[in-house]
Amino acid sequence: MNKKALIKTTLIKMGYNPQIDNDGDIALTYQMKKLYVITSDDEDDQYVTALLPQFNELGREEVMVALVTCNKVTRELKMAKVYLDPNLQNVSASCEFFYTDEASLENALSHALRVLGVVRSVYRREKENLSDEK
């Protein structure tokens, strides 16, 4: 079984309904959020990225606070990377991990989904905390 098929099968086993999108990424809905599971085409590379794209839109005046907030949330949430897109208009989050077998893949996917499920709330809370400190 190839890597994408293994990930898709694991997600189905976990109770989700993943689909392969036009880019070849695995898309699924988790807690009403559209997430993506991205892998390389190298079948020997057991590295996976779970992605919650563009969950917060930014205005020009918000960029500095957003950068500080992303840094703080990334430090607090294990496995999470919270960052601004290159044009500094949106905040996205990802969880990246390696897996060794089907059991470790399921465990890591489960953890990544939980983290991405709360990252938006944690981001907003930390952003409010920073604004209150001014």
Backbone bond lengths (Angstrom), bond angles and torsions (degrees), N, CA, C in turn:
res aa  C-N    CA-C-N  psi(-1)  N-CA   C-N-CA  omega(-1)  CA-C   N-CA-C  phi
1 M - - - 1.441 - - 1.527 108.23 -
2 N 1.337 116.03 132.30 1.461 117.82 179.86 1.525 110.90 -75.80
3 K 1.310 115.77 170.37 1.464 122.30 -171.97 1.533 112.38 -61.62
4 K 1.317 118.10 -46.79 1.466 120.55 -179.63 1.519 111.17 -64.43
5 A 1.312 116.47 -39.87 1.470 120.20 178.21 1.522 110.33 -64.38
6 L 1.331 117.12 -39.53 1.461 121.11 178.10 1.531 110.94 -63.26
7 I 1.328 116.47 -44.56 1.466 120.33 179.33 1.522 110.03 -64.95
8 K 1.315 116.99 -44.75 1.469 120.68 179.86 1.526 110.50 -62.33
9 T 1.315 117.95 -44.36 1.462 122.35 178.45 1.529 111.02 -62.69
10 T 1.315 116.60 -41.19 1.468 120.90 178.56 1.520 110.49 -63.63
11 L 1.330 117.47 -43.46 1.465 120.57 178.33 1.529 111.78 -63.98
12 I 1.312 117.08 -38.46 1.473 120.74 176.74 1.526 109.33 -63.70
13 K 1.323 116.34 -44.19 1.471 121.28 177.41 1.527 111.19 -59.25
14 M 1.337 117.00 -32.92 1.459 122.34 179.02 1.536 112.14 -78.96
15 G 1.332 117.04 -5.62 1.461 120.85 176.03 1.520 115.39 101.56
16 Y 1.316 118.35 12.53 1.456 122.02 -179.65 1.522 110.51 -101.95
17 N 1.322 115.32 168.97 1.464 121.47 -179.91 1.531 108.93 -120.54
18 P 1.330 117.87 73.19 1.468 120.28 -176.89 1.528 111.91 -73.65
19 Q 1.318 114.64 148.96 1.463 121.89 176.69 1.528 108.34 -130.37
20 I 1.312 116.47 150.85 1.460 121.18 173.75 1.532 107.01 -88.74
21 D 1.350 117.03 122.91 1.464 119.36 -178.31 1.524 110.54 -86.43
22 N 1.330 116.59 -176.55 1.466 122.32 -176.76 1.525 113.42 -63.17
23 D 1.337 116.58 -25.65 1.468 120.58 178.81 1.524 112.49 -85.95
24 G 1.336 117.08 -4.33 1.458 120.65 -177.49 1.514 113.28 87.53
25 D 1.336 117.02 7.54 1.463 121.12 176.99 1.522 109.17 -87.79
26 I 1.311 116.00 158.34 1.460 121.38 179.21 1.519 107.56 -93.30
27 A 1.330 116.25 119.46 1.464 121.71 -178.75 1.521 108.75 -107.26
28 L 1.334 115.79 141.68 1.455 120.29 175.90 1.511 109.34 -151.62
29 T 1.313 115.70 161.62 1.450 121.56 176.02 1.519 107.98 -106.00
30 Y 1.338 115.12 129.80 1.458 122.01 178.42 1.517 106.93 -134.63
31 Q 1.321 117.05 120.50 1.460 122.68 -178.60 1.529 111.47 49.61
32 M 1.319 115.22 46.65 1.465 123.78 178.97 1.530 113.07 62.74
33 K 1.323 117.62 21.23 1.456 122.73 176.56 1.521 108.26 -115.08
34 K 1.323 116.54 137.89 1.459 121.38 176.94 1.529 108.29 -85.66
35 L 1.330 115.92 113.95 1.465 122.45 179.90 1.520 109.41 -113.06
36 Y 1.314 115.48 159.89 1.461 121.98 178.10 1.521 108.97 -130.83
37 V 1.315 115.55 143.76 1.456 121.68 172.70 1.520 105.61 -114.41
38 I 1.323 114.53 121.06 1.462 121.09 -172.58 1.524 109.09 -117.06
39 T 1.323 115.37 135.89 1.461 121.38 177.77 1.520 109.28 -134.92
40 S 1.304 115.45 164.01 1.466 119.25 173.90 1.526 108.49 -83.62
41 D 1.311 115.70 167.39 1.461 120.24 178.11 1.525 112.06 -79.58
42 D 1.321 116.95 -10.29 1.463 121.91 179.43 1.534 108.99 -74.66
43 E 1.306 117.38 110.54 1.466 122.26 -176.33 1.528 112.73 -65.65
44 D 1.331 117.87 -21.40 1.464 120.76 179.90 1.527 112.08 -85.07
45 D 1.325 116.83 -13.11 1.462 121.94 -179.44 1.527 108.71 -86.64
46 Q 1.321 116.61 112.16 1.462 120.79 -176.85 1.527 110.62 -100.18
47 Y 1.311 114.61 46.79 1.460 123.49 -179.59 1.524 108.12 -110.40
48 V 1.330 116.43 132.27 1.457 121.60 -174.80 1.527 109.07 -131.98
49 T 1.320 115.55 144.46 1.454 121.93 173.66 1.520 108.75 -121.56
50 A 1.324 116.45 124.35 1.461 121.67 170.74 1.517 106.18 -99.95
51 L 1.333 117.63 132.78 1.459 121.70 -169.12 1.521 112.05 -129.70
52 L 1.322 115.94 133.63 1.459 123.92 168.66 1.526 105.53 -113.11
53 P 1.346 117.18 97.68 1.461 119.15 -173.76 1.527 112.64 -83.15
54 Q 1.306 115.05 146.19 1.459 124.80 167.82 1.526 113.63 42.85
55 F 1.334 116.63 58.16 1.459 119.87 -178.20 1.525 112.93 -86.94
56 N 1.334 117.00 -8.76 1.460 119.64 178.57 1.522 109.05 -146.47
57 E 1.325 115.97 123.37 1.461 120.91 178.37 1.529 109.10 -88.64
58 L 1.327 115.79 144.15 1.462 120.94 -175.83 1.518 111.77 -117.95
59 G 1.321 114.36 146.78 1.452 120.83 167.07 1.512 108.51 -92.96
60 R 1.320 117.08 166.47 1.468 121.17 -178.01 1.519 113.25 -57.13
61 E 1.320 116.22 -39.04 1.460 120.92 -176.91 1.526 112.93 -74.12
62 E 1.313 118.24 -10.44 1.465 121.87 -176.33 1.530 113.99 -94.67
63 V 1.302 118.53 -6.83 1.466 122.00 -170.37 1.526 112.44 -59.53
64 M 1.305 118.37 -46.55 1.471 120.24 -177.05 1.526 111.57 -64.58
65 V 1.322 117.21 -45.18 1.467 120.45 178.15 1.528 109.32 -64.10
66 A 1.321 117.26 -38.67 1.467 120.77 179.03 1.525 111.25 -63.50
67 L 1.315 117.64 -41.21 1.467 120.59 178.80 1.527 111.59 -62.81
68 V 1.325 116.18 -43.84 1.463 120.00 178.30 1.526 110.32 -64.93
69 T 1.325 116.06 -41.58 1.468 120.50 179.52 1.524 110.87 -64.19
70 C 1.324 117.12 -43.60 1.471 120.55 178.19 1.525 110.50 -59.14
71 N 1.317 116.67 -44.10 1.459 121.22 179.19 1.525 110.87 -60.21
72 K 1.328 116.66 -46.03 1.466 121.39 -178.27 1.528 111.25 -64.80
73 V 1.317 117.67 -44.58 1.469 121.02 -179.05 1.526 110.51 -67.48
74 T 1.305 117.89 -39.09 1.463 121.27 178.35 1.526 110.53 -62.27
75 R 1.331 117.39 -38.74 1.467 120.69 177.57 1.522 111.67 -68.04
76 E 1.330 117.62 -35.74 1.462 121.57 -174.92 1.519 114.29 -80.22
77 L 1.319 117.67 -39.51 1.465 120.64 -175.89 1.522 110.50 -93.81
78 K 1.302 116.07 117.73 1.460 120.65 179.29 1.528 109.90 -64.75
79 M 1.302 116.36 136.91 1.462 125.44 178.45 1.525 113.54 77.94
80 A 1.314 118.98 -11.19 1.467 120.34 -175.10 1.520 111.58 -92.21
81 K 1.312 114.39 144.63 1.460 122.52 169.34 1.524 105.87 -124.13
82 V 1.304 116.40 122.02 1.456 122.02 178.98 1.522 106.34 -115.94
83 Y 1.326 117.17 129.27 1.458 120.36 -169.70 1.524 111.32 -154.60
84 L 1.329 114.59 163.29 1.458 121.83 174.78 1.520 109.14 -92.40
85 D 1.333 115.23 146.14 1.461 118.44 175.88 1.531 108.94 -70.78
86 P 1.321 118.04 166.93 1.480 120.26 -174.33 1.533 114.95 -58.22
87 N 1.335 117.64 -29.01 1.464 118.29 -179.31 1.537 112.67 -89.58
88 L 1.345 117.33 5.65 1.469 124.62 175.71 1.529 113.07 59.72
89 Q 1.338 116.44 34.81 1.459 120.11 -178.97 1.521 113.70 -114.35
90 N 1.331 118.34 -14.06 1.459 121.89 -177.49 1.522 110.90 -142.61
91 V 1.332 114.87 152.11 1.457 121.91 175.04 1.525 107.79 -105.97
92 S 1.318 116.69 134.77 1.459 123.09 177.12 1.522 108.51 -128.63
93 A 1.332 115.70 165.47 1.468 120.61 177.48 1.517 109.04 -139.76
94 S 1.317 115.15 150.00 1.460 120.31 176.28 1.523 110.26 -143.51
95 C 1.307 114.93 157.50 1.465 123.27 171.27 1.519 105.95 -125.89
96 E 1.300 116.12 124.90 1.450 121.08 -178.06 1.515 109.67 -116.78
97 F 1.328 116.41 140.46 1.458 119.81 -177.13 1.523 111.19 -158.85
98 F 1.317 114.54 161.46 1.456 123.13 170.71 1.519 107.82 -104.72
99 Y 1.313 116.97 152.73 1.458 121.37 173.05 1.523 108.42 -131.37
100 T 1.324 115.80 155.03 1.461 119.98 -179.38 1.518 112.33 -109.89
101 D 1.329 116.43 -31.38 1.465 120.83 -179.91 1.530 107.96 -152.49
102 E 1.313 116.10 -177.09 1.462 121.08 -176.21 1.527 112.38 -62.03
103 A 1.325 117.35 -38.75 1.467 120.94 179.87 1.528 111.08 -65.78
104 S 1.340 117.37 -43.37 1.466 119.32 179.64 1.528 110.64 -70.01
105 L 1.327 117.52 -32.13 1.460 121.15 175.70 1.527 110.16 -63.18
106 E 1.324 117.05 -46.92 1.463 120.70 179.53 1.526 111.05 -61.98
107 N 1.307 117.12 -43.48 1.462 121.78 179.26 1.530 110.96 -62.59
108 A 1.317 117.12 -46.93 1.468 121.02 -178.32 1.533 111.06 -68.15
109 L 1.330 117.75 -40.43 1.466 120.50 176.83 1.521 110.96 -62.20
110 S 1.308 116.52 -43.05 1.462 121.16 179.39 1.525 110.42 -59.76
111 H 1.325 116.34 -45.82 1.460 120.25 179.06 1.529 111.07 -65.41
112 A 1.323 117.42 -43.58 1.465 121.34 -179.74 1.530 110.95 -61.33
113 L 1.321 117.40 -41.23 1.464 120.44 178.86 1.525 110.98 -64.79
114 R 1.331 117.21 -41.67 1.469 120.01 177.85 1.527 110.90 -61.76
115 V 1.314 116.66 -43.70 1.468 120.60 179.73 1.530 110.08 -63.67
116 L 1.327 117.22 -47.80 1.461 119.92 -179.28 1.524 111.59 -68.04
117 G 1.318 116.88 -23.02 1.457 121.14 176.47 1.519 112.91 -69.37
118 V 1.325 117.84 -28.20 1.471 121.12 -177.43 1.520 113.49 -107.64
119 V 1.312 118.54 -10.05 1.461 120.53 -171.36 1.523 111.94 -61.98
120 R 1.300 119.09 -37.74 1.464 121.14 179.77 1.527 110.99 -63.06
121 S 1.329 116.30 -44.13 1.472 120.14 178.47 1.522 111.58 -65.22
122 V 1.327 117.12 -42.87 1.463 121.00 178.80 1.523 109.76 -63.77
123 Y 1.323 117.09 -41.97 1.465 121.40 178.52 1.530 110.45 -59.34
124 R 1.310 116.74 -48.75 1.466 120.34 -178.17 1.527 111.90 -64.78
125 R 1.331 116.67 -39.97 1.462 120.30 178.00 1.527 110.88 -62.22
126 E 1.324 116.46 -46.70 1.466 120.31 -178.94 1.527 111.25 -66.65
127 K 1.313 116.62 -36.04 1.464 120.55 177.73 1.531 109.82 -64.18
128 E 1.321 117.23 -42.56 1.468 120.99 176.59 1.527 111.03 -63.65
129 N 1.336 117.18 -42.25 1.464 121.03 178.04 1.520 111.57 -59.57
130 L 1.326 116.50 -41.42 1.475 119.85 178.10 1.520 110.96 -66.14
131 S 1.316 117.25 -39.34 1.468 121.04 179.83 1.520 110.56 -66.89
132 D 1.353 117.00 -35.57 1.465 121.20 179.25 1.526 111.79 -68.76
133 E 1.341 117.23 -27.35 1.463 121.37 -177.71 1.524 113.08 -75.58
134 K 1.316 117.42 -13.63 1.477 120.75 -177.53 1.496 111.75 -66.81
